[in-house]
Amino acid sequence: MDSALVLTQIFNGFSLASLYLLAALGLALSFGLMRVINMAHGEMLMLGGYLAYLTLLAVPGPMGILVAMPVAFAGAACMGGVIQIGLVRHLSARPLDTLLATWGVSLILQQAARSLFGAIGVDVTAPAWLDGGFTLAGANVPSSRLFILAVAAAVLAALALVLARTRIGLLVRAVNQDRMMAAATGIDVRRVDLAMFCLGTGIAGLAGVVLALLGPVTPNVGQSYIVPAFLVVVMGGLGSIVGTTVAALLLGLFSALAQIFVDVSVAQVLLLAFVILFIQVRPQGVIASRSRALDA
Amino acid sequence: MRSPARLAPWALLAAGAVLPLILSPYDVNLVARFLAMGILALGLVLTWGHGGILSLGQGVFFGLGGYALAMHMKLATLAEGEMPDFMTWSGLERLPWWWAPFGSGAFALVAVVAVPAGLAALFAWSVFHRRVGGTYFALITQALALAFATLLISQQPYTGGFNGLTDFTSLFGADLNAPAMGDILFWVTLALLAATYVGVKALLASRFGTMLRASRDGENRVRFLGHDPTPYKVVAFAVAAGLAGVAGALFTLHAGVVSPALVGVVPSIEMVIWVAIGGRNSLAGAVAGALFVNIARDAISSAFPELWLYALGTLFILVVTLLPDGLAGLAGRRWRRA
């Protein structure tokens, strides 16, 4: 087999994994903390993409993309806050219902994007310093994909730092371990929930900016990344950042390497089969959360 | 709420049976499609309402049933040794081996139920026996719906791709375009819906139904009492999938087409909302929900296609947050108060 092709696909696997990771981190955070899945999470990616497009209209030039990132983060985080306060908070005892209700939000947001920006989608031009690429040991490495890798690594590092070193991180870990006990010690559990939900949707907004570098932003751009992101959450284990990262890497690499042998649609079926086989071995995911609770 | 609730479905059945005499052939066909959806909705009451298993991939089983019958009808319209047109266009020389058995009508009829039910049983068992469930199961079924739809679209030479299968003329030797055919198919669908209603009702009233509800409400307690909840959940899911297959086959008959657009992620979740709106625990409610949403969709989306998605999204949010038992819950509350 062509080793350059394998190397290229391994690199593509990492870049796919970083997209999956950016899309899945927010889901994993709120799933670990509240046991709810936000089906409108894909639309946070879409929102980030459109915010990047609007920002670049206002701030053209090479640095526009760096302005777009905080803008998209803040915009998606605010939208996340609205969803959390308006909907998720009231349904926290019924996780499956939260899933359905947020899907309603997702439909509305997609249609709104279609009404505002049109169904075809808009293009975000990558700045010149992200054009081109280089060849590494025969593998073709485009700069924009390297940039995505860097963004994912930076987000991961920042998140780990927040969770391990800051006061809000401490509170999150406390709530994650034992919600009732944390509430009993006076922690405002609902504010922790809100903060994490916003942080998670904000990260999805960032993911939307980097997605915009790869292709047009369409009303359903989030949909193509959200299903693999769900699988990452299923595979990662409850709310573990390490588990999410490992699962994203496994699925990204699996998907890219499978594409050497089969076409994209068959690779998608194999990806699903891989996850189902994986849970035969480790039903609790990559990292099992240790708990004495009967129904974790 | 005793007598009116018990008699209402049968009164509706009688009223439904005379519809072909009143409505235009176009409307008869339309209502027949929605009745077929009702059969799928009854399956969701079993698995989601009473089993607590949320499937976001019901479109897959709907599609398998639809394609199974469509493959037979496609082959039935061809002369001996001829191949479906889309296969010739994509350069296939010979009929794929797995198409061949569908030349037999009996095989196709069995496949309509057996393929979706069998696949569902295998899939559900592999997930449930490792005690993975709830949200995880919902997410995996959604991935299943996505994978199935993309596969159908990409395997154009074998599946007809994006356009799916269409142009059917005969079913078991009967001419599908004959004037009386629409009414007959309507009555067949109505009869199957009624039979399914009775069957699922009996299933829910049996020991099986009790165990299923017990597993939904306290899976671990069921285990502590010495029962394994997995088989109950697997059977419920497989039955629902078989019913979805029947619904898909009937729908394909009425609509004259089956395509990936009917089986993907969005249609699959939409199926859940029929049941959510009607009432996930109520058989009559689920059928009513399927009819109501589909009629509303037909009325709204033909006039304002954009409005329909807003309406659907809003319906989803409102029903799930405010009416967890759907319209049936609302009706039940009324009766109890009166």
Interface residues (C-beta under 8 A of the other chain):
Chain A: F31 R35 V36 I37 L87 H90 L91 R94 P95 L96 D97 L99 L100 A101 W103 G104 V105 S106 L107 I108 Q110 Q111 R114 S115 Q223 V227 F230 L231 V233 V234 D263 V264 S265 V266 Q268 V269 L271 L272 V275 I276 I279 Q280 P283 L294 D295
Chain B: G52 L54 F123 S126 V127 R130 R131 V132 G134 T135 Y136 A138 L139 I140 Q142 A143 L144 L146 A147 T150 L151 I153 S154 Q155 E219 N220 V265 I269 V272 I273 A276 E306 L309 Y310 L312 G313 T314 L315 F316 I317 V320 T321 P324
